[in-house]
Amino acid sequence: MPRFTAVRAAALTAALFLAGCTAMGGHGGSYGPAEETRAEALFTNLKAGISAGQHDKAAAAATELINTYPRFGRMDEVYFLAGQTADAQGHQAQAATYYDHLAEQYPTSAFRAQALSAAAADYAKLEDSYREAEHLLMLDAAALDAKTREANARRLQAVAQGDLTLAQVDELAHKYPHSGLARDSLLRQARAAYANGDYDKSYELVSSYLEQVPHEESAEDARRLLENVSERRQTPPPGPSTRVSPDRIGLIFPQTGSLALYGRLFEQGAKAAIDEYNEKATRRVTLVEADSRGSAVDAVKGVRKLVVEDGAVAVVGDVFTLPAIASAIECNAWRAPIVSPVAASDDLVEIGAWVFQTRVPVTIEATVLAEVAVKKLGLAHIAVLSPARGDRRATAQFFADEVKRLGGQVIADEQFAEGASDFKEQLQKIRDAAPDALFAIGSVDELLQILPQTKSFDLQVQLLGTSQWNSDKLLRLSRDELEGAVFPAEAHYGSTPERDKAVRNRIMTGGATDVNPVALAAYYGTRAVLEAVASGAASRDDVRGYLEAHLHGDATARRARADALPLVRVHDGVIEPFSR
């Protein structure tokens, strides 16, 4: 019998056998004393046979257990051991069937990840690359340690690149849209669209890729592709539509979609700056707005509207990193200045000469906090808690590297998934490590979950945070948990305690019940452009020149800004200056 015919026959026999077993019972149930005793004895024989290398004995015990006692309480382990036994006998097709049954019928089993890994290895031996890749993809979605996940990703990449057709890769990417394979497929399709001259499609695909993996190794190549695509898209049309109005400032932010709440906060801050300016100015300035929907593609369309149709002298936005990057690339291509007041990535201003940011980069915040922790407070053992991906993870890693550079130790580095609300597992590990300090980074809503849980674990540590912690809402709702915490008081160039207070009062007077950091960011971003207009800037070149002089700087200027960054500490429920 040919090899693959034999493999299919073995797999079919095992599948029919398992189907019959499934029909006989569920995942659990009660047997009489005699049956229970027999099942336990068979389970003991199964494990003993494996330990002694008596595979036929083990196989017989597994077969009887599966066939006669399908409701045995440890049936998931039985299937795993049955697979191990079949592997030891050289019956890879049968073993893979056992593993597949375990993975499908017992999704919460402690043996599931091991079963998926073993099944992938069996399909590799059977030269079934598609099924091997599919099992590696399922394994990637399981809880794995970093070393195992990395090895799994390398093997998946090797199979995808060396053994699968492009059609098979795309099919698996469609079946597992949140996998690394799907992300790689997006980037490959983006490159193909670029090569074929379909720049709009390429832009959409590479933007989707960057939304998912903004900091992986391939992200730099993807950003270059994004910039190249932007440069090759529509050029500015001649005529009146491109005339610049020095009394118009463009605002790009999510007006609709799931992120519209943050967009409304952003708009609130920008309007506060406009209202403040117009109260004193002889020539009024107006806002023109465009909806990014929190998407890179819609951000590009919105920038085109603001720059080409509305003739804005400069643009302010966006709220989130990827649409902010997309907006920056598009503005840079149109030679229109853009100020990004929320995104704090150091890479942003490197896009081009027309891109600026008013927020102090988080790397400066992390540098200052690391220096204060190690040098000022003498904290030698520090723990880090952050999201597993994205900009905030990159910030946490930068902080950890700074601590090590200064001679401190990072004795725990725990991560959580986006949207998590239960941090007990991470905090338990942090407590077991017994750190002197905890640097935690997250959104205000995440911090509102994290801080009370630190108290429940009785973590007696120095709390450190970024400027995200400087939130009225966080202080109001977590006053006790924040006691003693140290974090930056200033997040934007040009802000002062007095000005911050005035802005907060203006926004609260307008009917707001709270002043969100996003609103403050928009205020300072818009204010930077307004200051340029007030100085006499009447063109985009004029605005760019003003912003270049006031917001850009060399390494010495950045160091000076770090030295000047004020910190605060929560004392008796009140934010007070912290002397560095």
N, C-alpha and C positions, 0 to 999 in steps of 0.2 A: 504494500500500500504506500503510495507517495506520502512524503513527510507532512505536507499541509493537510492532506485528506485525513491522515491519522490524527493530526492535531484537532481538526474540526470535529472528528468523530468523538475524541476524548472529551472535548469541551461540551459537545451536545449531550453526551451520556451524563456528564456531571451536572449539567444544567437541568436536565429532566429529573435527575435524582433529587436535586435540591428543591425543584418546584414541587415535587411530591411531598417532600419533607415539610415545606412551608404550608402546604394545604392541610397537613396533619395537626398543626398547632401554631401558637403565636410565640411571642418572645418570653413569655413567662407563664407560670401557672403552677398548680399544686398536683403532686402525685401522692399515691399512698406510700406508707413507710417502706414497703418492700421495693417499690419502684424507685423511690428516692435513694435508698441504699444502693441499689444496682447502678443507678446513674452516677452516684458519687464514686463507686468502685471503678466504673469504666473511665471516669475522668482521671482518677488516680493512675490507672493502667496506661492511659494515653500519655500523661506526663512522664511516667516512669519509663515507658517504651522509648520516648524521645531522648530522655537523659541517658539511657543505656545504649542508644544507637540501634534499638530493635524496631526498625521502621514498620515492618509488617504487623507486629503486635500493636504498635501505636495506630496504624491505619485501620486495623480491625476495630479497635476501641472507638475511634472517631466515627467510623461508619455506623456502628451500632447506636452510638449516642445520637447522631444526626437523624438516623432512620427511626429510632424507637422513642427517643426522649427529646423531641424538638422544643419542649417548653422548659428544659433544664435551665436553671437560673444563670449559668455561666456559658450559655451557648455561643456568645460572641467569641469568647476565648477558645471554645472548641473549634470553631471555624478557622480561627487563626492557627491553632496548633495542627489542624487537619491540613492546612495549606503548607505549613512548615514540613510536615511529614511527606506530603506529595512532592515538595521540592527536593527533599533528601532522597526520594526514590527516583528522581529525574523526570517526574510527571508534571512539567511546568504548566501545561494547559489545564490540568485538573486543579493544580494549586491556585492558578489565577482565578478560576471559577469560585473556589472557596473564598478567596480574598474579596472578590467582587461582591459575593453574597453578603459577607460581613459588612463591607462598606455601604452597601445599599440598604440592608435591613437594620443595621445597628449604627445609625449616624452619630450617636453620642458615645460610642464605645471607646474605651481607652486604647484599644488595639487597632482602631481604624487607620490612624496615620501609618503605623507599621505595616498594616495590610496593603494600603495603597502603594507604599514604597516597594514592598515585596512583589506585588502584582506588576508594577512597572518594570522591575527587574526580570520577571518572568516573560513579559511581552517582548522585552529586548532580546532575550534568548530565543524566543519564537520568531524573531525578526518581524514583529508586527509593530512598526514604528508609530503608527497612528494611535493605537491603543496605549502604547508606552507614553506618548506625549500627553494623551488625555488623562492618564492616571497621575502623571507629574503635575498637570494643571490642577487636578482635584487635591493633590497633596499640598500644593502651594497655598490653597485656601484654608488648610488646617493649621492648628497651633504648632509651630515648629520653633526650635531654638535657632539662633542666628546662623550658626555653622551649618546646620542641616538645610536651612532655607537657601543659603548661598550655594551649597553643593547641588541642591535640587534645581536651582535656577540655571546653573552652568550646564547640567545635563540636558535640561529642557531646551536651552539655546542650541546645544550641539545637535540634538535630534531634529529640531525645527529647521536648522540651517543645512544639515547634512543629509537628512533622510526623508523629509516631507516635501511634497510639491507645494507651490504657492497656493493652489486651490485648497489643499488640506490645511495649510496654516490659516488661511482666511476662514475656513469652515470652523476650525477650533476657536479662532478669535471671536467669531460670532456666537459660539456656544458658551464661551467663558469671557464675557466682555470686560470684566474687571481684572483680568490676568495680565501678567507681564507680556505674554505672547500677543494679546490683543493690542497692547500699547505699542509693541514693536511693529505690529502689522499696520497700525495707523501711520507711524513714521515712514515705513516703507512705501505705503500708498501715497503719502504726501510727497515723497521724493519722486515717485513715478509721475504724479500729476504735474509736478514742477518741470520735469524733463519733457513732458508732452505739451507744455505751455498753458496748462489749465491752472492759472495762478490763484484764482478764487477758491477752487477746490483744494489746492495745496495749502492755502492759508487756513482754511477751515479745519483740515485734517491735522496739520502741525499744531494748531492752537488747541485742539482737543487733546493732543498728546501732551502738550506742556501743562495743561490743566491737571493732568494726572501725575506727572513726574517732573515737577519743576526743578529738582535738584539731583537727578540721576546723572551718571556719566555722559549719557547721550544728550542731555538737555542742552549743553553748549552747542552741539551741532544743530539741534532743532531750532535754537534761537537764531543761529546764523541763517538757517533756511527761512525762518520767519522774516528776517530782515531782508533777505534777497527777494523773497516773494513780494514783500511790501514795495520794494523799489521798482519792481517790474510791473506793477499794477497801474491803474489809470493815472495819467499825469494831469496836472491842473489845467483845466480848459481856459482859454483866454477870455477876456471880456469883463463886464461889470460884476459878474458873479464872484470874481476873485478879489474885488476891492476890499480893503481892510478898514473896519470901523474901529477907531481907537476907543470908542465908548462902549464896546461890546466885549464881554468876557464869556468864553464858552465853558460850560460845565458838563462833563461826561460822567454819568453815574447810572446805577440800575433804578429806573423808574417803575418798571414792571418786572414780573417774575418772582421767584422765590426769595430773592435778595433785596426786594424793593424796600423793606423796612430800613435797611442800612442806607439805601439811597435817600430816603426821606430825611434821615439824620444828617447826611452829607449836605443835602440841599439846605437844611435848616442853618447849618454853620456858614455856608457860602452867602446866604441871604443876609445873615447877621452882619457879615463884613461889608456887603454892598450897602445895606441900610446905614451903617455907621459912617461909611465914606460919603454917601449922598447927603447926609445931614449937614456936612461942612463944605462940600465941593460946590464950585460954581457951575460945573458941567457934570450932569448926572451920568452914571455908568449903569448899564443894564446887563442882566444875565441872559444868555441864550443857552438852551438846554438840549441835550440829546440822550437817548435811552441806550445804555449798553447791555441791559438785562443781565449783567454780571458775566457776559460772554466776550471772548476776544474778537470773534467775528462781528458781533453787533457793535462792539466798541470801535472797530475800524470804520464801520458804516457811520456811526455817530460822529466820529472825528471828521470825516469827510463833509458831513452836513455842516458842522460848526465852522470848519475852516473855509470850505468852498462856497456854500450857500449863504451862511450867516455872516461870513467875513469877520469872525472873532479875532481880536488882536492877539489873544493867547487862550489857552485851554487849561482848565484845572480838572484833575481826576486821574484815575478812577478810584473806587473804594477798595477793590480787590486786586491782588498782585497780577494775575495773568491779563485781565483787561487793561490794567495800568500799563503793563509792558507793551501790549498790542497798541494801545493809544499812543504811547511814547514813540514807538517805531513809526507809526503812521504820521504823527506830527513832525517827527524829525525828517521824514521823507518830503513833507510838504513845506518844510522850513518855517514851521509855526511853533513858537515856544509853548511848552507844556510844563506845568508844575504838578508833581505828584505828591500830595500831602499825607497820604495814608500809607502806601507801600513803602517799606523801609529797607528794601534790598539794595545793597551796595552796587549791584550790577546795573541798576536802573539808569543811573546817570552816565554809564559807559556806553549807552546806546548811541548817543550823539550829542552834538553841541547845543541842540535845542531842547534838551531834557533836563529838568531840575526837580529837586525835591526839598520840601521844607521840614520834613520830619527828620530828627536826628537819627541816623542809621542805627539799627539795633546792634550792629557790631561795636559801635562806640559805647552804647549802653552796657553791653556784655563785658567789654574791656574794663569799664569803670567799676562794675559790680565785682568782677573777679579781683581787681586790685584792692578794692575795699575789703572784700572777704578775707583774702590771704594776708595782705600787708597791714591794713588798718585794724581789723578785728582778730587777726591771728587764727583764723579757722583753717585747720589742716585737713580735715576730712569732710568732703562736700558731696551731697547727693543731688541728682538732677532728675526732674520729672517733666516730660514734654510729650506732645503728639508724636506719633511714629513717622510722620511724613511732612513734607512741605517746608515753608519758610521758618516756621517756629521750631521745627526739628533742627534745621540748619543753625538757628540761633543758639539752641541748647548745646549743639556740638561745638560751636565757636566758643561759648562760655567755658565748656569743659576743657577745651584745648588751652584757653588762656589760664585757667586755674593750674593746669599741669605745667605750663611754661613758667609760671610764677613760683613753682615749688610745692603747690598743694596737691592733694590727691582726690580724685573722683572715685569714691568707693561704691557708688550705686548710680546707675544710669537707666532709669525705667521709662517706658514709653506706653502710650495708650492710643486707642483708635479714635478717629474723628467722631464726635458725637457721644463719646462714652460718658456714663454717669456714675459708674461704679469703679472706684480706684483702690479698692481694698487690697487686691493682689499686689499692686505696685507699691502701695504704702507699707504693706507687711514686709516686703523685701527691703524697703528703705529703712524701716525701723530695725530689722534684724542686722543691717549693716552698721547701725549706731553712728550716724554722721553728726557733725557739729552744725551743719547748715543744710538747708534745702533750697535749691533754685528751681522754682516751678514756673513754667510758661504755658499760657493757655488763654482762651477768650475769657471775658468777664463771666459768662455763664458757666464755663468749665471751672473757673476758679471758685465760683459760688458752690460748686459740688466738691471740689478738692479740699478747700480750707476746713470745712466742718469735719471731714473725714480724717484730716491730720490730727484734729483734737481727739477724735474717738480712739485713735491709735496712740494717744499721749506722746506725740512726737515733740519732745522738748528740744527744739533746734532753732537756730536763727533762720528766719524766712527771708528769702531774696527774690525779687521779681523785676520785671521790666516795667516800662512806663504804662503798660496795660493795667497794672495794679493801681495806678493813680486815677481811680474811678469813684465818683460820688456813690454810685449804686453799690459797688463792692464794699466801700467803707460803711455804708448804711446797713447793709444786710449781713456783713461778716465782721463787724467791728471787733468782737472779742477775739476771733481767730486771727485777725490781722495784727494784733498787739505785738509790737517789737519789730514788725516787718520793715525792711529797707528796700527802697526802689527809687528810680529817677522821678524827680518832680517836674521835669521839663522834657517835652517830647518834640518840640518844634522850634526851629530857629526864629528868633524874634519874640518868643513868649517870655513873659515875666509874671510873677505872682499877681501883681496889680492888674495887668492886662487880662490874665486868665480870669480873675474875679469879675472884671467888668464884662467880659464876654459871657460868662455864666449868668450874670444878672440880666443881661440883655436877652439871652435866649429864654431864661425862666420867665421874664416879664412878658414874653411873647406867648406864654401859655404852656410851655413845656414843663413836665414834672421832674425831669432829670436832664442833665447835660452829658451826653455820651461822648467818649473820646473821638468818635468819628466826626461829630459836629465841630469839635474844637479843631481837628485836623483841617477840615474844609475851610474853617474861618481863617487859619493862618496861611493856607495855600492861596486862597482868594486875596487875602490882604497883601501877600507878596506881589501879586500882579497889580493890585490897586496902587501900591506904593510906586511901582514903575510908572504907571499912568500919571500919578500925582507929580512925579519928577519931570514930566514933560514928554514922556515916551509917546510917540504918535504912530509908530509902525512896529511891525513884528521884530525888525532888526533892533529897534530902540529898546523894546522890552527885553529881548534876549541879552543885549549889552548890560542892562541894569541888573538882571538876574545873575548874569555871569559874575559881575563885580560883587554881588552881595551874598550869593548862595554857594558858588563854587569855591574851592580852595585847594591848596596843595597839602602835602602830608603834615607840614608844620601847623597849618591852620586847623586841620582835623584834630591834631594832638591838643591844640589850644582849646578847641571845642569840647574835647573829652575832659580836659582839666577844669573847664568852666561848668560842666554839666552838674547842676545841683541835685542832691539826693535828699530824701525825706525819710523819716521814721515815724511809725504810728506809736504814740505814747498816750496812754489813758484814753484811747479812742479818738485822739486828735492827731492830725498830720502835722508834724513839726520838722523844721530843717535839721538835717543830719550833717554834722561837721566831718569833712573828710581829712 
